[in-house]
Amino acid sequence: MGVELLAERRSSANSAIEMNRRILIIVLCALVVSVCASYLVYRAVSSHATTSASPHTVQLIVASRDLEVGTLVHNGDLKTAAWIGPLPKGSAQGRDAFVDRGVASAIYEGEPVTENRLAPKGSGGGLAATIPEGMRACAVKVNEVVGVAGFVVPGMRVDVLITGLPPGGNAVDGARVRTLLQNIQVLSAGTNFQKDQEGKPEQAQVVTLLVTPAQAEILSLAGNETRIQLILRNPIDTQISKPPGTAMSDLFGGASAPVSVQPGRQAKAAPVRLPVVPVVVVPVAPGQYVIEVSNGAVHTETKFNQAPAAKQ
């Protein structure tokens, strides 16, 4: 009996040991599988991060120095640089597309050179390269006051006012001012658009405006026959107003009535009317004279008796 009980206990202990051994093997296998899976996930994430960290780059043509408006682009003004991301519209990877073309809009060092920043091929450099097709550059003589005291710079918008005596106008009304053109772009003003060898701007007492051919004719005639004034305006404000114009007589409350003169005769001056002073009648007694003397604010009276009439 005791031997059988002991054998049964030994059998139970062996079964428990065998069970624990199987559980341990299963846990170890799961641990190895999880480690392997974690490693594979880590490799996949690291590979994706490395790919994202090194985006695709291309070689693009950029400016090697600051290029002013009107500058003719040479081979030395361009260089190749790595560009990341979408390509700018009108950019190129070769220099042949940009060499010997005028700069229509300022390009700064390291900035990509694009088609819309350059003048068309064959137009050359200088101010003419900045003039769009169908437009004209009209120079207007100004001084510091007429040029809005130096605040008119290239790219600004101005209104053009003229002052003068209209044809057939009344000289009594004086000069008249009216708005001739509105929202006109300035190409160059006060100083030349190019600089001298020392890098200083060259002074020029002119303002060059970008106008249509019809507006160029108007400005040319106005510059010869009237006095021009430039009025600075906000570039965002593109509304065209219709001011009535102002005459010199309007500044003083209206014009006087014109005097009509027949040919061959001189106008007669209007008669001067003196104010009427009322006469004060002082009642006096019969046979008596009264003389009233006024000396400023002092009034005196002197009475005289009438002399008797002589008998015949």
C-alpha positions as CSV (number, residue, x, y, z in Angstrom):
1,M,0.0,0.0,0.0
2,G,2.7,2.5,0.9
3,V,4.7,1.5,-2.2
4,E,1.8,2.3,-4.5
5,L,1.2,5.7,-2.8
6,L,4.8,6.6,-3.2
7,A,4.8,5.6,-6.9
8,E,1.7,7.7,-7.4
9,R,3.2,10.8,-5.9
10,R,6.4,10.3,-8.0
11,S,4.2,10.1,-11.1
12,S,2.3,13.3,-10.2
13,A,5.6,15.2,-9.6
14,N,7.0,14.1,-13.0
15,S,3.8,15.2,-14.7
16,A,4.0,18.6,-13.1
17,I,7.7,19.0,-14.1
18,E,6.9,18.0,-17.6
19,M,4.0,20.5,-17.8
20,N,6.2,23.4,-16.5
21,R,8.9,22.4,-19.0
22,R,6.4,22.7,-21.9
23,I,5.1,26.1,-20.6
24,L,8.6,27.4,-20.4
25,I,9.4,26.3,-24.0
26,I,6.2,28.0,-25.2
27,V,7.1,31.2,-23.4
28,L,10.6,31.2,-24.8
29,C,9.4,30.6,-28.3
30,A,6.9,33.5,-28.0
31,L,9.7,35.7,-26.7
32,V,12.0,34.9,-29.6
33,V,9.2,35.5,-32.1
34,S,8.3,38.9,-30.6
35,V,12.0,39.9,-30.6
36,C,12.3,39.0,-34.3
37,A,9.1,40.8,-35.2
38,S,10.2,43.9,-33.3
39,Y,13.5,43.9,-35.2
40,L,11.8,43.6,-38.5
41,V,9.4,46.5,-37.7
42,Y,12.4,48.6,-36.6
43,R,14.2,47.9,-39.8
44,A,11.2,48.8,-41.9
45,V,10.6,52.1,-40.0
46,S,14.3,53.0,-40.2
47,S,14.4,52.4,-43.9
48,H,11.3,54.6,-44.5
49,A,12.8,57.4,-42.3
50,T,16.1,57.3,-44.2
51,T,14.2,57.6,-47.5
52,S,12.2,60.6,-46.3
53,A,15.2,62.4,-44.8
54,S,17.0,62.5,-48.2
55,P,14.5,64.0,-50.7
56,H,15.1,64.2,-54.4
57,T,17.2,67.2,-55.5
58,V,17.8,68.7,-59.0
59,Q,20.4,71.1,-60.3
60,L,18.8,74.5,-61.1
61,I,20.1,77.7,-62.7
62,V,20.3,80.6,-60.1
63,A,21.8,84.1,-60.1
64,S,25.4,84.3,-58.9
65,R,25.0,88.0,-58.0
66,D,22.3,90.6,-57.7
67,L,20.9,91.5,-61.1
68,E,19.4,95.0,-61.5
69,V,16.6,95.9,-63.8
70,G,17.9,96.4,-67.4
71,T,21.0,94.3,-66.8
72,L,22.1,92.1,-69.7
73,V,22.6,88.5,-68.4
74,H,26.0,87.0,-69.1
75,N,27.3,83.5,-68.5
76,G,29.2,84.6,-65.3
77,D,26.0,86.0,-63.8
78,L,24.5,82.4,-63.5
79,K,25.5,79.4,-61.5
80,T,24.1,75.9,-60.8
81,A,22.7,75.1,-57.4
82,A,20.8,72.1,-55.8
83,W,17.1,72.6,-55.6
84,I,14.7,70.6,-53.3
85,G,11.0,70.4,-54.0
86,P,8.8,71.5,-56.9
87,L,10.6,73.4,-59.7
88,P,9.6,77.1,-60.1
89,K,7.5,77.8,-63.1
90,G,9.7,79.0,-66.0
91,S,13.0,77.7,-64.5
92,A,15.6,75.8,-66.5
93,Q,18.6,73.5,-65.9
94,G,20.7,75.0,-68.7
95,R,22.2,78.4,-69.0
96,D,21.6,78.8,-72.7
97,A,18.0,79.7,-72.1
98,F,18.9,82.9,-70.1
99,V,22.2,84.2,-71.5
100,D,22.1,87.5,-73.4
101,R,18.6,88.5,-72.2
102,G,17.7,91.6,-70.3
103,V,16.4,91.6,-66.7
104,A,12.8,92.8,-66.5
105,S,12.5,92.4,-62.7
106,A,15.3,92.5,-60.1
107,I,16.8,89.0,-59.4
108,Y,18.8,88.6,-56.1
109,E,21.8,86.3,-55.5
110,G,20.8,82.6,-55.1
111,E,17.3,83.2,-56.5
112,P,16.2,80.9,-59.4
113,V,16.2,82.6,-62.8
114,T,12.8,82.2,-64.5
115,E,11.3,83.3,-67.8
116,N,8.9,85.8,-66.3
117,R,11.8,87.7,-64.8
118,L,13.6,88.3,-68.1
119,A,12.8,90.2,-71.2
120,P,12.1,88.3,-74.5
121,K,15.0,87.0,-76.5
122,G,16.5,89.6,-78.8
123,S,15.1,92.6,-76.9
124,G,18.5,93.4,-75.3
125,G,19.1,95.1,-72.0
126,G,18.5,98.5,-70.6
127,L,15.2,100.2,-69.9
128,A,13.7,99.1,-73.2
129,A,13.8,95.5,-72.0
130,T,11.3,96.3,-69.2
131,I,8.6,97.7,-71.6
132,P,5.8,95.2,-72.2
133,E,4.6,94.7,-75.8
134,G,2.2,97.4,-76.9
135,M,3.3,99.9,-74.3
136,R,5.6,102.9,-74.4
137,A,8.1,104.6,-72.0
138,C,7.5,108.4,-71.9
139,A,9.9,110.7,-70.1
140,V,8.5,113.7,-68.2
141,K,10.6,116.6,-67.0
142,V,10.1,117.2,-63.3
143,N,11.8,118.7,-60.2
144,E,11.9,117.5,-56.6
145,V,8.5,119.1,-55.9
146,V,6.8,117.9,-59.1
147,G,8.2,114.4,-58.5
148,V,6.5,114.2,-55.1
149,A,9.7,115.2,-53.3
150,G,11.7,112.1,-54.3
151,F,9.1,109.6,-53.1
152,V,8.3,108.4,-56.6
153,V,10.4,105.3,-57.2
154,P,10.2,102.6,-59.9
155,G,7.1,100.4,-59.6
156,M,5.0,103.1,-57.9
157,R,1.7,104.3,-59.3
158,V,0.9,108.0,-59.9
159,D,-1.7,110.3,-61.3
160,V,-0.7,113.1,-63.7
161,L,-2.2,116.6,-63.2
162,I,-1.8,119.5,-65.5
163,T,-2.1,123.2,-64.8
164,G,-2.7,126.0,-67.3
165,L,-5.1,128.3,-69.0
166,P,-7.5,126.3,-71.2
167,P,-7.9,127.4,-74.9
168,G,-10.7,129.9,-75.2
169,G,-10.9,130.2,-71.4
170,N,-11.7,133.3,-69.5
171,A,-8.6,135.1,-68.2
172,V,-10.6,136.4,-65.3
173,D,-11.1,132.9,-64.0
174,G,-7.3,132.3,-64.0
175,A,-5.5,129.0,-64.5
176,R,-7.2,125.7,-64.3
177,V,-6.0,122.3,-63.0
178,R,-7.4,118.9,-64.0
179,T,-6.4,115.2,-63.7
180,L,-5.0,114.1,-67.1
181,L,-4.0,110.4,-66.5
182,Q,-4.6,108.0,-63.6
183,N,-2.9,104.9,-62.2
184,I,0.3,105.2,-64.3
185,Q,3.2,102.9,-63.5
186,V,6.7,104.5,-63.0
187,L,9.6,102.9,-64.7
188,S,12.3,105.2,-63.4
189,A,12.3,108.4,-61.4
190,G,14.7,110.9,-59.8
191,T,17.7,108.7,-60.4
192,N,18.8,106.6,-63.3
193,F,17.8,102.9,-63.2
194,Q,21.5,102.0,-63.6
195,K,24.5,102.9,-61.3
196,D,27.9,104.3,-62.2
197,Q,31.2,102.6,-61.6
198,E,31.3,103.6,-58.0
199,G,27.9,102.1,-57.3
200,K,26.2,105.5,-56.8
201,P,22.9,106.3,-58.6
202,E,23.2,108.9,-61.4
203,Q,20.9,111.9,-60.9
204,A,18.4,112.6,-63.6
205,Q,15.6,115.1,-63.3
206,V,13.1,113.0,-65.3
207,V,10.4,110.5,-64.5
208,T,9.7,107.8,-67.0
209,L,6.1,106.5,-67.2
210,L,4.8,103.4,-68.7
211,V,1.9,104.4,-71.0
212,T,0.0,103.5,-74.1
213,P,0.8,105.2,-77.5
214,A,-2.3,107.4,-77.1
215,Q,-1.3,108.4,-73.6
216,A,2.2,109.1,-74.8
217,E,0.9,111.7,-77.2
218,I,-1.2,113.3,-74.5
219,L,1.8,113.5,-72.2
220,S,4.0,115.0,-74.9
221,L,1.5,117.8,-75.6
222,A,0.9,118.5,-71.9
223,G,4.6,118.7,-71.2
224,N,5.0,121.4,-73.8
225,E,1.9,123.5,-73.2
226,T,1.1,123.1,-69.5
227,R,2.8,122.5,-66.1
228,I,2.8,118.8,-65.0
229,Q,2.3,117.6,-61.4
230,L,2.6,114.0,-60.3
231,I,0.4,112.7,-57.5
232,L,1.4,109.6,-55.6
233,R,-1.3,106.9,-55.1
234,N,-1.6,103.6,-53.4
235,P,-0.7,100.7,-55.8
236,I,-3.6,98.7,-54.4
237,D,-6.1,101.5,-55.2
238,T,-6.9,100.9,-58.9
239,Q,-10.2,102.8,-59.0
240,I,-10.5,105.6,-61.6
241,S,-12.2,108.7,-60.3
242,K,-13.6,111.6,-62.3
243,P,-12.7,114.9,-60.5
244,P,-14.3,118.0,-62.2
245,G,-11.2,120.1,-62.2
246,T,-10.6,123.4,-60.4
247,A,-10.1,126.9,-61.6
248,M,-8.3,129.7,-59.7
249,S,-11.6,131.6,-59.3
250,D,-13.1,128.6,-57.6
251,L,-10.6,129.0,-54.8
252,F,-12.0,132.5,-54.0
253,G,-15.7,131.7,-54.1
254,G,-16.5,131.9,-57.8
255,A,-15.6,133.9,-60.9
256,S,-16.7,137.6,-61.4
257,A,-19.1,138.4,-64.3
258,P,-17.2,138.9,-67.6
259,V,-17.2,142.4,-69.2
260,S,-18.3,142.4,-72.9
261,V,-16.2,144.7,-75.1
262,Q,-17.0,145.5,-78.7
263,P,-14.2,145.2,-81.2
264,G,-12.2,148.5,-81.6
265,R,-13.5,149.9,-78.3
266,Q,-12.0,149.9,-74.9
267,A,-14.0,148.8,-71.9
268,K,-15.3,151.6,-69.8
269,A,-14.8,151.5,-66.1
270,A,-17.9,151.1,-64.1
271,P,-18.9,154.3,-62.3
272,V,-18.0,154.5,-58.7
273,R,-21.0,155.2,-56.5
274,L,-20.4,157.0,-53.2
275,P,-22.6,156.2,-50.2
276,V,-25.4,158.7,-49.7
277,V,-25.2,160.6,-46.4
278,P,-28.6,161.7,-45.1
279,V,-29.1,165.4,-44.5
280,V,-30.3,166.4,-41.1
281,V,-32.7,169.4,-41.1
282,V,-32.7,171.3,-37.8
283,P,-35.8,173.3,-37.2
284,V,-35.0,177.0,-36.4
285,A,-37.0,179.9,-35.3
286,P,-38.0,182.5,-37.8
287,G,-35.4,185.3,-38.4
288,Q,-32.6,183.1,-37.1
289,Y,-29.6,181.2,-38.7
290,V,-28.1,178.1,-37.1
291,I,-24.7,176.7,-38.1
292,E,-23.8,173.2,-37.0
293,V,-20.1,172.3,-36.9
294,S,-19.1,168.6,-36.5
295,N,-15.4,167.9,-35.5
296,G,-15.2,164.2,-35.1
297,A,-17.4,163.2,-32.2
298,V,-17.8,166.9,-31.1
299,H,-20.9,168.7,-32.5
300,T,-21.4,172.5,-31.9
301,E,-24.2,174.8,-32.9
302,T,-24.0,178.6,-33.5
303,K,-27.1,180.7,-33.9
304,F,-27.3,184.1,-35.7
305,N,-30.2,186.5,-35.7
306,Q,-31.4,187.6,-39.1
307,A,-30.6,191.2,-39.9
308,P,-33.6,193.5,-40.5
309,A,-34.4,194.3,-44.1
310,A,-33.3,197.8,-45.2
311,K,-36.1,200.4,-45.8
312,Q,-36.3,202.1,-49.2
